[in-house]
Amino acid sequence: MRVVTTVHTRPLVRPFPVSHMTTSAVDLVTLELSTRDSVVGAGEISADAGYDQDGPAIAAQANGLAETLAADPDSTDPGRLDARLRTAAVSAPARMLVEMAFLDRAARLRGLPVWRLLGLPEPGIVGLVTTVPIGAPLPAAGPVKVKLGGPDDAAVLRDLVGVRGPVILDVNRGWTRADWLALRPLVIAVAPAVLEDPVADPALLRGIRAALPATAMVLDEGIGSQADVERAAETAGGANVKVMKLGGLLPARRALDHLTARGATRMLGCYLEPPRAIAYAAQLSGRADWTDLDGHFWVSPDHPAVPAYRLDSSRPGIPTITF
């Protein structure tokens, strides 16, 4: 079996600003498993230099790992594959890329979509929250996820007081103690359904939770392992689970299962990722309270922003997004 990885830079449909940076392009990294006649498994992810994700380095790591697994006749068994990937000394994005390609191959061999291969519930309609980057206009109604952590937070919060439907505030750890004290009355007036990563200080986070007893709290920026998810469940009561950040669908499923067992808030999130990676993650949507899987709207001009989509599982392997 042949392993081929490629990397190319993709300018975004439009820039994406958050509290600490603005992304205008990502590297798309693909990995294909092929025989002499055809491609038998494929994965595709994105790498954002703003998050210290190096596309060529990820491709090199994934290529080496995939070549090792290609020689293992048990690599079509999801449990065996999971065990091998958990001990692989490569980055989480490289593990996800390899996992995608090999689970795609395993599902194709069995004539199944990946979600059915793994015993997941059928995804159905994947409902989304509308992500609003810093500086972008607000919609008239939710569900909406608004990026904060900029100089105009007070004005944005005042405008949000009248927005109908669930509101999620995502600060990307952009507030200091002084920011929170100044903005606290407005945040309370907005009454967000979820507050994501308001601050980096754990002691301050406890005070914010106490001030917003009806608001669910989730952590994202520091979530890179199962241990991080467990800490987030304990300290914040919830986590944003990003499949690429944890290294694949299998570890992300374990993370969501832990949050479920703890009664914690479960958000399924993403980076700015290509449609194939978003569809791959969306197979877990039935295990999340909130589905924030709209990163492909900035990466692919063929996928206009919509409030919901379906996964087409009519062919074996990784499903595709359909509207």
C-alpha atoms as one frame of an Amber mdcrd trajectory, in Angstrom:
protein
   0.000   0.000   0.000   1.320   3.421  -0.964   1.229   6.484   1.324   1.191
   9.978  -0.198   1.003  13.262   1.749   0.644  16.733   0.270   0.627  20.276
   1.668  -0.640  23.446   0.043  -1.604  26.875   1.378  -5.273  27.887   1.177
  -6.228  31.556   1.637  -9.413  31.869   3.682 -12.657  33.033   2.134 -12.400
  35.948   4.580 -10.054  36.704   7.507 -10.931  35.295  10.910  -9.967  37.537
  13.877 -10.072  36.389  17.515  -8.743  38.015  20.686  -5.061  37.241  20.126
  -4.617  36.919  16.330  -6.155  37.043  12.868  -5.949  34.057  10.511  -5.967
  34.737   6.769  -4.690  31.397   5.399  -4.169  27.796   6.477  -2.144  24.876
   5.151  -4.256  21.985   3.894  -2.542  18.673   4.619  -3.800  15.509   2.910
  -2.833  11.865   3.310  -3.913   9.155   0.882  -3.568   5.391   1.107  -3.615
   3.777  -2.313  -3.130   0.511  -4.111  -2.034   0.200  -7.710  -5.607   0.806
  -8.875  -7.204   3.351  -6.543  -7.241   5.410  -3.347  -8.468   3.195  -0.504
  -8.380   5.697   2.393  -7.944   9.458   2.692  -7.661  12.144   5.340  -7.428
  15.932   5.152  -6.827  18.490   7.876  -5.704  22.108   8.127  -2.724  23.615
   9.923  -2.875  27.148  11.337   0.498  28.729  12.102  -1.222  30.964  14.664
  -1.731  27.861  16.796   1.835  26.643  16.168   0.610  24.057  13.662   3.305
  23.442  11.041   1.831  21.915   7.872   5.030  20.378   6.421   6.053  18.998
   9.843   2.605  17.445  10.358   2.764  15.894   6.889   6.189  14.386   7.562
   5.110  12.945  10.921   1.889  11.539   9.476   3.649  10.043   6.472   6.137
   8.147   8.634   3.451   6.858  10.988   1.178   5.826   8.112   3.952   3.896
   6.412   4.542   1.956   9.634   0.841   1.184  10.050   0.446   0.236   6.393
   2.663  -2.777   7.062   0.436  -3.917   9.963  -2.357  -6.287   8.841  -4.332
  -5.391  11.993  -4.506  -1.675  11.127  -8.033  -2.138   9.739  -9.257  -3.004
  13.252 -10.342   0.233  15.010  -9.283  -1.024  18.445  -5.827  -2.065  17.257
  -5.454   1.205  15.351  -6.450   3.196  18.424  -3.875   1.415  20.568  -1.114
   2.108  18.066  -2.040   5.762  17.671  -2.235   6.393  21.433   1.456   5.530
  21.789   2.655   7.234  18.595   5.265   9.955  19.250   3.758  12.478  16.811
   1.615  15.593  17.143  -2.145  15.421  17.648  -2.902  16.778  14.126  -0.658
  14.087  12.608  -2.457  11.392  14.621  -5.828  12.666  13.445  -4.727  12.723
   9.821  -3.518   9.130  10.016  -6.587   8.005  11.963  -8.860   9.565   9.313
  -7.180   7.759   6.447  -7.044   4.368   8.166 -10.603   4.493   9.548 -11.778
   5.585   6.095 -10.020   2.515   4.651 -11.414   0.189   7.321 -14.963   1.451
   6.782 -14.697   1.155   3.001 -13.500  -2.447   3.329 -16.634  -3.246   5.370
 -18.997  -1.212   3.195 -19.955   1.092   6.090 -19.768   4.784   6.977 -17.180
   5.443   9.682 -19.816   6.346  12.295 -21.488   2.971  11.877 -18.128   1.169
  11.957 -17.509   2.764  15.375 -21.007   2.112  16.719 -21.928   5.811  16.874
 -25.522   7.020  16.537 -26.546   8.261  13.112 -25.611  11.976  13.031 -28.841
  13.235  11.443 -29.147  17.012  11.152 -26.061  18.807  12.481 -27.380  22.043
  13.951 -24.859  24.860  14.311 -24.288  28.045  16.230 -23.383  30.993  14.009
 -19.806  32.051  14.792 -19.245  35.808  14.763 -15.545  36.831  14.677 -14.364
  40.011  16.363 -15.614  43.044  14.454 -18.261  41.186  12.409 -21.948  42.256
  12.495 -24.286  40.459  14.870 -27.306  38.478  13.678 -30.757  39.347  14.952
 -31.257  35.969  16.613 -29.338  32.975  17.919 -28.041  30.446  18.358 -24.913
  32.546  17.983 -21.321  32.270  19.210 -19.674  35.685  19.519 -15.922  36.104
  19.746 -14.864  38.619  22.400 -11.579  39.760  23.887 -11.231  42.930  21.813
 -11.442  46.671  22.517 -15.137  46.891  21.598 -16.442  44.192  23.939 -18.675
  46.559  25.892 -20.422  47.780  22.738 -20.847  44.231  21.447 -22.348  43.075
  24.747 -24.781  46.003  24.793 -25.955  45.025  21.302 -26.313  41.391  22.367
 -28.786  42.198  25.132 -31.571  42.256  22.532 -30.553  39.191  20.538 -33.149
  36.394  20.648 -32.154  32.794  21.219 -29.117  31.145  22.817 -25.945  33.246
  22.983 -22.471  31.791  23.493 -19.630  34.152  24.392 -16.146  32.953  23.447
 -13.373  35.098  24.893 -10.347  32.913  24.010  -8.860  33.850  27.421  -8.878
  37.467  26.312 -10.076  39.095  29.571  -8.006  40.331  32.477  -9.477  40.717
  35.957 -10.063  44.419  35.217 -11.871  43.533  31.974 -14.174  41.113  33.758
 -15.021  43.563  36.553 -15.830  46.254  33.986 -17.888  43.970  31.741 -19.580
  41.898  34.424 -22.903  43.849  34.514 -23.238  43.586  30.725 -22.428  39.874
  30.689 -25.049  39.280  33.368 -27.567  41.286  31.305 -26.831  39.201  28.190
 -27.317  36.014  30.258 -25.290  33.813  27.900 -26.159  30.145  27.657 -22.441
  29.346  27.559 -19.292  31.301  28.420 -16.170  29.859  26.818 -12.650  30.455
  28.107 -13.133  33.943  29.590  -9.817  34.060  31.499  -6.614  32.128  32.056
  -6.604  32.531  35.864  -8.322  29.538  37.591  -9.131  31.569  40.707 -10.816
  34.273  38.646 -12.663  31.601  36.675 -14.229  30.336  39.899 -15.479  33.825
  40.680 -16.972  34.208  37.197 -18.788  30.877  37.530 -20.241  32.024  40.839
 -21.454  35.267  39.273 -23.200  33.407  36.426 -24.913  30.411  38.053 -27.276
  29.855  35.102 -24.502  29.974  32.480 -22.599  26.850  31.443 -18.814  27.257
  31.357 -16.514  25.438  28.955 -12.754  25.502  28.511 -11.014  25.242  25.145
  -7.571  26.846  24.911  -5.882  24.439  27.323  -7.635  21.250  26.180  -5.127
  18.942  24.495  -5.502  15.592  26.242  -7.923  13.399  28.172  -6.385  14.666
  31.416  -7.125  18.254  30.325 -10.754  17.324  29.623 -11.057  15.773  33.067
  -9.621  18.915  34.692 -12.011  21.107  32.692 -14.978  19.044  33.876 -13.816
  19.577  37.452 -12.833  23.253  37.342 -15.257  24.687  34.790 -18.002  22.115
  34.408 -17.461  21.636  30.675 -15.078  21.492  27.732 -14.913  22.282  24.032
 -13.736  19.033  22.442 -11.857  19.585  19.174 -11.135  16.381  17.316  -7.869
  17.580  15.781  -6.667  18.983  19.089  -7.127  15.629  20.823  -5.678  13.596
  17.954  -8.720  12.049  16.323 -12.272  10.796  16.526 -11.457   7.972  18.942
  -9.877  10.126  21.693 -12.559  12.779  21.143 -15.228  10.133  21.741 -13.528
   9.181  25.023 -13.465  12.843  26.048 -17.166  13.331  25.306 -18.012  10.116
  27.146 -16.167  11.395  30.221 -18.025  14.717  30.116 -21.313  12.845  29.777
 -20.531  10.666  32.777 -19.705  13.758  34.843 -22.832  15.640  33.764 -20.568
  18.346  32.304 -21.318  20.585  29.312 -20.177  19.045  26.031 -19.249  21.287
  23.129 -17.935  19.762  19.892 -15.713  22.350  18.224 -13.200  22.799  15.448
 -10.468  24.951  13.975 -10.712  26.526  10.518 -10.783  23.149   8.775 -11.673
  21.712   5.359 -15.097  20.121   4.785 -13.759  16.549   4.991 -12.324  17.141
   8.473 -15.531  18.875   9.615 -17.679  15.992   8.340 -15.363  13.564  10.114
 -15.834  15.381  13.436 -19.590  15.835  12.895 -20.058  12.068  13.225 -19.812
  12.748  17.004 -22.522  15.430  16.970 -25.041  13.133  18.682 -22.843  13.117
  21.811 -22.591  16.907  22.223 -24.817  19.557  23.782 -23.484  22.241  21.419
 -22.127  21.682  17.912 -19.683  24.358  16.773 -18.566  22.803  13.489 -18.610
  25.646  10.984 -14.866  26.109  10.372 -15.188  24.996   6.740 -17.236  28.097
   5.910 -14.011  30.120   6.043 -11.897  27.510   4.204 -14.095  26.435   1.300
 -15.974  28.905  -0.938 -18.189  25.989  -2.053 -19.711  25.736   1.441 -21.739
  28.881   2.208 -22.719  29.489   5.829 -25.945  27.718   6.819 -27.619  27.062
  10.193 -27.503  23.267   9.760 -26.365  20.520   7.417 -26.562  16.764   7.026
 -23.934  14.101   6.477 -24.316  11.995   3.348 -23.424   8.445   4.383 -24.623
   6.800   1.185 -21.084   5.661   0.354 -18.721   3.761   2.659 -16.018   5.639
   4.534 -16.026   9.237   5.776 -19.366  10.942   5.028 -19.644  14.193   3.085
 -21.517  17.356   4.029 -24.798  17.959   2.213 -27.308  20.794   2.562
